[in-house]
Amino acid sequence: MSLIENERMKLLATALNNLGVATIVTGVVAPIAANLYGHGAISSDTTAILIGIVWLFTGVGLHLVAQTVLGGMRP
């Protein structure tokens, strides 16, 4: 694998990781912060908690895909 291909794989992994972080911030951190400051559109019902968990696992999944992409690099 050439240096260019390795750099492209690193760029793809970085993009996936950033997307995973943005997913977690959007679906988990932002609603919690909004609720703490009194602007909360989130309630404590089961549906809202399940949606937050789905966002969290989606973000973690994107991070794991990014690690898998990096694992495919060759010297």
N, C-alpha and C positions, 0 to 999 in steps of 0.2 A: 504494500500500500504506500502510495507516495505521500509526501508531506502535505500536499494540497488536499488530498482525500482525508487525512487525519485532521486537518484544520476545519474542513467542512463538517466532519463528524463532531468535533468539539463545538462548533457553532450551533449545530442542530441540538446537541445536548444542552447547551446553555439556553437556547430558546425554550426548550421543553421544561427545563428547570424553572426558568423565569415565569413561564405560564403556570406551572404548579404553585409557585409562591403567590402569584396574583390571584389564583383561584382560592387559595386558603384565606388570603386577606379579604377578598370580596365576600366570600360566603361565610366566614367564621369571625374574623377579627373585627371587620367593620360593623356588623350587627351588634356584637357585644359592646363595642365602644359607643355606638349610638344609644344603646340601652342604658349604659352607665351615665351618659351625659343628658339623659332625659329626652332624647329625640328618637327613641326606639320604635321601630316599626316591627320589632320582633316581640312575640309573646312567649310565654313559657309553656305553651301547649306542646304536645307530643309531635305534631307535624313540623313545627318550626325546628325543634331539636333534631328530628330525623333529616330534615333538609340540610341543616348545618353539618351533620355527620357525613352526608353524601358529598357535600362540597369538600370537606376535609379529606375524605378518602380519595376523591378525584384528584386533588392536589398532590397527595402522597403518591398516588399511582403515576402521575405525570413525572414526578421526581424519580421514581423507580425506572420508568421507561428511559429517562435521560441517563441514568446509570448504566442501563443495558446497552444503550447506544455507545457510551464510552467504552464499555467492555468489549465492543466489537473492533476496536482499533488494533492495528497490527504495527509492529516495529518496522 
